[in-house]
Amino acid sequence: MRKTLSIICVVAAVGGVVAGCGSSSKSSASTAAGVVLAPGGGATSAAATPTPASTTTTTSSSTSSSSVKLPAAFKTEPTIKSPGGTPPKKLVVKNLITGTGPALTSPSNTITIAYVGALYTNSKVFDSSWKDVPSTHTISQAASGFVPGFEQGLLGMKVGGRRELIIPPSLAYKNKKQGSIPANSTLIFIVDLHAIS
């Protein structure tokens, strides 16, 4: 029997920020509910250029996403490099790898992910799940404590995908300092979606 490392995150006291869930358009140049989908050129880069063609790992979920082959890039923690310049005022979403499995359609779905988060100003990592990858969460902000931009930015993502989110302060911690995250910080996350259940 395969063993999987997982952390069940039911309630996390990370933020206390409450906001409604927005929807995002799939058009690469459109905006909706404060979301900007980045064009193919994108704003930041991962450590290695992911190649969806080389897939070797399968998810351990018992749902329909269990047969989705995951990219080899999922074995290596991505490196976040801030694009610099003036931080965006709206949520920027960029698929670094487009998944081939089912899409995340509701924040109440349970997902298995690996993620790393860094500050836009200097690319300094403030959070990473890679110590215990993959980890299991509900992205519903009320249940997980994730910032609103994290929840909004993952909706529509497909299993097997790697997505970059640039989250402005208005969808993060606003004018409140949060641990090593200064007030009014723009955040960058790179998220790998392993499974949806």
C-alpha distance (Angstrom), angle and dihedral (degrees) to the residues before:
residue distance angle dihedral
M1 . . .
R2 3.79 . .
K3 3.74 117.2 .
T4 3.76 118.8 -145.8
L5 3.75 127.5 -163.4
S6 3.76 109.0 -129.6
I7 3.72 139.1 160.3
I8 3.76 117.4 -152.8
C9 3.75 108.1 -143.7
V10 3.79 110.8 -169.2
V11 3.78 101.5 155.6
A12 3.80 124.6 4.8
A13 3.77 123.6 -177.8
V14 3.78 95.4 -142.1
G15 3.74 104.4 125.8
G16 3.72 125.4 -10.4
V17 3.78 89.6 -146.1
V18 3.80 112.3 138.0
A19 3.78 123.0 -164.6
G20 3.78 138.2 147.9
C21 3.74 122.3 -95.3
G22 3.79 116.0 -105.5
S23 3.72 130.2 -157.8
S24 3.73 127.1 -126.1
S25 3.75 130.9 -143.7
K26 3.78 119.4 -127.1
S27 3.79 92.8 -137.9
S28 3.81 110.4 110.3
A29 3.78 96.2 -133.1
S30 3.78 102.1 34.3
T31 3.78 131.8 102.7
A32 3.79 128.2 -147.0
A33 3.81 130.4 165.7
G34 3.80 90.7 -5.5
V35 3.82 94.4 -51.4
V36 3.78 123.0 130.6
L37 3.78 116.8 -169.0
A38 3.77 108.5 -146.3
P39 3.79 118.5 -127.4
G40 3.80 119.3 -116.9
G41 3.83 92.8 -81.8
G42 3.82 92.3 64.5
A43 3.75 130.9 -171.3
T44 3.80 107.0 -100.3
S45 3.76 139.0 20.6
A46 3.79 136.4 -126.6
A47 3.80 122.5 -131.0
A48 3.78 93.4 -100.4
T49 3.77 126.6 20.8
P50 3.79 101.8 -106.9
T51 3.78 116.8 -125.9
P52 3.78 112.4 -159.6
A53 3.83 90.3 -164.2
S54 3.81 93.4 72.0
T55 3.77 104.1 68.8
T56 3.78 124.5 159.7
T57 3.79 110.4 147.0
T58 3.79 127.7 76.1
T59 3.78 126.9 -157.3
S60 3.78 120.5 -106.3
S61 3.79 94.8 -140.1
S62 3.79 118.1 121.8
T63 3.80 92.2 -141.3
S64 3.77 130.4 90.8
S65 3.81 88.9 -78.3
S66 3.83 91.1 66.4
S67 3.79 93.7 91.9
V68 3.81 94.7 50.8
K69 3.79 112.0 113.3
L70 3.78 112.3 -133.8
P71 3.82 122.3 -138.6
A72 3.81 118.0 -102.6
A73 3.83 86.2 -121.4
F74 3.83 87.4 74.1
K75 3.82 88.5 74.5
T76 3.82 92.5 66.9
E77 3.80 127.8 61.6
P78 3.80 108.7 -119.6
T79 3.80 121.2 -123.1
I80 3.78 117.1 -129.5
K81 3.78 118.1 -140.2
S82 3.78 115.5 -176.5
P83 3.79 114.6 -131.1
G84 3.81 89.4 -138.1
G85 3.76 124.4 -147.5
T86 3.78 124.1 86.7
P87 3.81 111.3 -16.0
P88 3.82 115.2 -117.9
K89 3.81 118.2 -101.8
K90 3.83 93.0 -144.8
L91 3.79 133.2 52.7
V92 3.81 111.0 -84.2
V93 3.81 117.4 -154.9
K94 3.80 122.8 -170.1
N95 3.79 128.6 174.5
L96 3.81 107.6 -139.1
I97 3.82 88.3 178.9
T98 3.79 119.8 15.1
G99 3.78 109.3 -137.3
T100 3.79 123.6 -131.4
G101 3.80 99.3 -152.7
P102 3.80 133.9 79.1
A103 3.81 118.4 -46.9
L104 3.80 125.8 -115.7
T105 3.79 103.1 -112.1
S106 3.80 104.0 167.7
P107 3.80 135.3 37.4
S108 3.81 87.6 -135.9
N109 3.83 92.2 65.1
T110 3.79 115.4 106.2
I111 3.79 110.4 -121.1
T112 3.79 135.1 -172.4
I113 3.80 110.4 -141.0
A114 3.78 145.3 159.4
Y115 3.80 116.1 -147.2
V116 3.77 143.9 170.6
G117 3.81 125.2 -162.2
A118 3.81 128.8 -161.0
L119 3.79 140.0 171.6
Y120 3.80 116.4 -95.3
T121 3.82 92.3 -139.6
N122 3.82 98.0 60.6
S123 3.85 108.9 -0.8
K124 3.83 89.8 -114.8
V125 3.82 109.7 160.1
F126 3.82 113.1 -124.8
D127 3.83 99.3 170.9
S128 3.79 138.6 18.0
S129 3.79 133.6 170.9
W130 3.81 91.2 -162.5
K131 3.81 92.7 102.1
D132 3.82 88.1 69.3
V133 3.80 104.3 20.8
P134 2.87 128.9 -152.2
S135 3.81 105.0 28.8
T136 3.79 127.4 -172.6
H137 3.81 122.1 -129.0
T138 3.74 145.7 151.8
I139 3.80 106.7 -126.9
S140 3.79 92.4 -149.1
Q141 3.76 100.6 124.6
A142 3.78 93.6 -140.6
A143 3.82 90.7 56.0
S144 3.81 101.5 35.3
G145 3.78 108.5 31.7
F146 3.82 91.1 -129.0
V147 3.79 113.4 145.9
P148 3.83 116.8 -99.7
G149 3.82 92.9 -107.5
F150 3.81 90.8 58.0
E151 3.80 91.6 54.0
Q152 3.80 94.0 44.4
G153 3.80 93.7 44.2
L154 3.81 95.8 54.4
L155 3.80 97.6 50.2
G156 3.80 109.9 107.8
M157 3.82 92.8 21.9
K158 3.82 115.1 136.0
V159 3.80 127.5 -135.0
G160 3.80 109.2 -95.6
G161 3.80 91.4 34.3
R162 3.79 130.9 123.7
R163 3.79 113.8 -152.4
E164 3.78 133.8 -172.9
L165 3.80 119.8 -148.1
I166 3.80 125.2 -168.1
I167 3.79 105.0 -164.6
P168 3.82 120.8 -165.1
P169 3.83 119.9 -142.9
S170 3.83 91.1 -102.7
L171 3.83 88.7 65.7
A172 3.82 95.0 36.1
Y173 3.82 128.5 42.0
K174 3.82 96.9 -38.1
N175 3.82 111.1 -158.6
K176 3.81 95.0 -15.2
K177 3.81 124.5 103.2
Q178 3.81 111.1 -129.2
G179 3.81 114.1 -166.0
S180 3.81 106.7 -66.8
I181 3.82 91.3 -7.1
P182 3.83 111.5 98.0
A183 3.80 120.7 -137.6
N184 3.83 115.7 -85.5
S185 3.82 92.8 21.3
T186 3.78 125.3 161.4
L187 3.81 109.5 -140.1
I188 3.80 132.4 -152.2
F189 3.81 121.8 -155.4
I190 3.78 130.7 -178.5
V191 3.81 110.7 -160.4
D192 3.82 130.4 -171.7
L193 3.81 114.6 -158.0
H194 3.82 109.6 -147.0
A195 3.82 101.6 169.1
I196 3.79 146.8 -12.5
S197 3.80 121.6 -146.7
